[in-house]
Amino acid sequence: MTGNGIETDVAIVGGGPVGLTLAMDLAGRGIRVMVLEQRYRGELPSVKCNHVAARSMELFRRLGVSEKLRHAGLPEDYPNDVAYRTTMVGQEIARIPIPCRRDRYTATGGPDTWWPTPEPPHRINQIFLEPILFAHASAVSGVTILNCARFGGFAQDDDGVTVHAHALDSGEGLSISARYLVGCDGGKSDVRHAIGARLLGDPVVQRVQSSYICAPQLLSLLSGTPAWGNISLNPRRSGTVYAIDGRETWLIHNYLKDDEPDFDAIDRDWAIRAILGVGADFPYVMMSKEDWFGRRLVADRFRDRRVFLCGDAAHIWVPYAGYGMNAGLADAANLSWLLAARLNGWGAASILNAYERERQPITEQVSRFAMNHAHAMAKQRRGIPAVIEVESLAGEAARAAVGQAAYDLNIQQYCCAGLNFGYYYDTSPIIAYDGTPHPPYTMGDFTPSTVPGCRTPHLWLNDGRSLYDALGSEYILLRLDPAATVDGLLDAAPNRRLPLRLLDIVADEAATALYDTRLVLTRPDQHIAWRGDVQPTDPLPLIDRVRGATMV
Ligand SMILES: Cc1cc2nc3c(=O)[nH]c(=O)nc-3n(C[C@H](O)[C@H](O)[C@H](O)COP(=O)(O)OP(=O)(O)OC[C@H]3O[C@@H](n4cnc5c(N)ncnc54)[C@H](O)[C@@H]3O)c2cc1C
């Protein structure tokens, strides 16, 4: 263990997916980072998140780790589909087709294959994801990860934060001096408690008994094509079974009913067999189990001066649409460039106010999407008719109706284009709005837009590159008409040390369909800060706005 008396720019508590991603992003912007993680090196997380959103994969592409992640998880030809059946081994009643990872970049015709992104979503469990993130982050210059180190508290003043921790193996006390501290320490966040932030919302949305099992025979009992997500819908016990390794390991969620408040009152083994549709003689091994509450809680603040919260430390909700971790990764992508702007000297002190102003409303909104979806699914489970498992015309009709309803309800969560690409920052102090309303979005739908605050619409450049590969860690002025004069903006930026680069875009049909102004200013996190047909007569107020020097 090292770390006593060490100085760093940013100390991060928690080396889960959000903390590691924040560390990589900050280091990529030239910032020194120290991560404190209480788990020992190589200790796996619990088997939770199974879905990495397209928007998160775009972030991982920028960080240079998307390819490694894409090659891990399920076997390359294992279908990523979501199948609805009466039981796991029962009759299939609906299927959402999602390409296996081998075909992910080339498949067409599916409900999410049209998405305008260089990095489609990826299905991979957190137990495979995290070791890759850890290995990648450990190798990034500027990142130091201290394992077996438990955060104990901090003190902050105008200049920095002193972080107190101790080594779990030796008991040795640690003291780290940092300019900023970020709590990425999960739902029970000590950092959140330390800054006195409170979680507000709905403490119990759902009760779930989760079981991670090894059942080598299960695949061979399926009547049709395997799937990544397998949802059993029957009146006895509905639940979800996620394929973890695509061979023999499965994560089963048993959703307790409204009149089942007590986890211990439910026979776990009976419920597993009912969801799978197998008898008492079916062999499986319980690898781990967890009883948990699905919640909808968002912290009342994400910051106390030099200390910030990211990921589950700031918000927790039922992981519908696979948007728990992914929302945390979006927090990290947002906070990273703001902190780096400040530490690199061109962001004004107030730029850091943008983090809470931008991220808190979005996470509040996603938390409601997720909770509403949880309620809608619970309602559907309550209404499954007994005849659904009967071989009769009535049974057939029930299967068709329930299958269609399940597809209609869930396509939006398993192919959640809106959550990936539709959200926008509409009350940010560092975005120059032009009065145009943002296009509405839902969990499943969105409209690409250059209204300031939106994600910069993706397009493929004429040289075959993704636009996002041509963007960098600075502000980029996209010019769609080479005749548009930009010298005023380009000359003004260095006056404030704001890193700004011009990127000319050929205004072909695809580009003009997405970009309706000649100039677009995109931020280091690929959200739009400003747009116009001509540069401002006096560019300095705009430069000052986007670097946080004029607070509104
Ligand atoms: C059953 C289930 C399924 C899920 N499925 C999905 C999904 O498909 N998609 C999705 O996006 N999300 C999903 N989630 C949510 C997802 O797992 C979390 O949102 C995600 O793990 C949060 O990442 P994090 O880095 O913020 O926190 P965590 O993963 O909780 O990591 C926090 C880290 O901080 C460390 N730590 C805590 N306290 C201290 C301390 N005092 N000192 C040092 N270290 C500390 C912990 O050891 C841990 O490594 C699911 C959750 C559950 C329960």
The ligand as an ORCA input file, in Angstrom:
! r2SCAN-3c Opt
* xyz 0 1
  C     -29.882     -6.635    -10.186
  C     -29.324     -5.407    -10.803
  C     -29.243     -5.306    -12.178
  C     -28.726     -4.155    -12.755
  N     -28.689     -4.049    -14.113
  C     -28.233     -2.927    -14.693
  C     -28.153     -2.775    -16.094
  O     -28.470     -3.679    -16.869
  N     -27.706     -1.589    -16.607
  C     -27.322     -0.577    -15.794
  O     -26.939      0.475    -16.309
  N     -27.334     -0.707    -14.452
  C     -27.782     -1.841    -13.889
  N     -27.787     -1.965    -12.542
  C     -27.269     -0.887    -11.719
  C     -25.745     -0.932    -11.678
  O     -25.282     -2.150    -11.199
  C     -25.244      0.215    -10.816
  O     -25.906      1.399    -11.219
  C     -23.740      0.397    -10.955
  O     -23.010     -0.657    -10.396
  C     -23.326      1.686    -10.277
  O     -21.957      1.883    -10.473
  P     -21.134      2.801     -9.464
  O     -19.738      2.723     -9.937
  O     -21.818      4.115     -9.322
  O     -21.313      2.095     -8.057
  P     -20.869      0.631     -7.597
  O     -20.886     -0.329     -8.716
  O     -21.685      0.321     -6.402
  O     -19.357      0.824     -7.186
  C     -19.018      1.532     -6.000
  C     -17.619      1.130     -5.595
  O     -17.242      1.887     -4.461
  C     -16.579      1.051     -3.551
  N     -16.740      1.664     -2.211
  C     -17.900      1.869     -1.543
  N     -17.664      2.487     -0.381
  C     -16.320      2.678     -0.315
  C     -15.459      3.255      0.661
  N     -15.927      3.801      1.803
  N     -14.124      3.274      0.408
  C     -13.612      2.757     -0.739
  N     -14.398      2.181     -1.680
  C     -15.744      2.153     -1.487
  C     -17.287     -0.285     -3.697
  O     -16.479     -1.361     -3.255
  C     -17.540     -0.331     -5.197
  O     -16.488     -0.953     -5.899
  C     -28.295     -3.102    -11.938
  C     -28.365     -3.204    -10.544
  C     -28.886     -4.346     -9.984
  C     -28.981     -4.434     -8.472
*
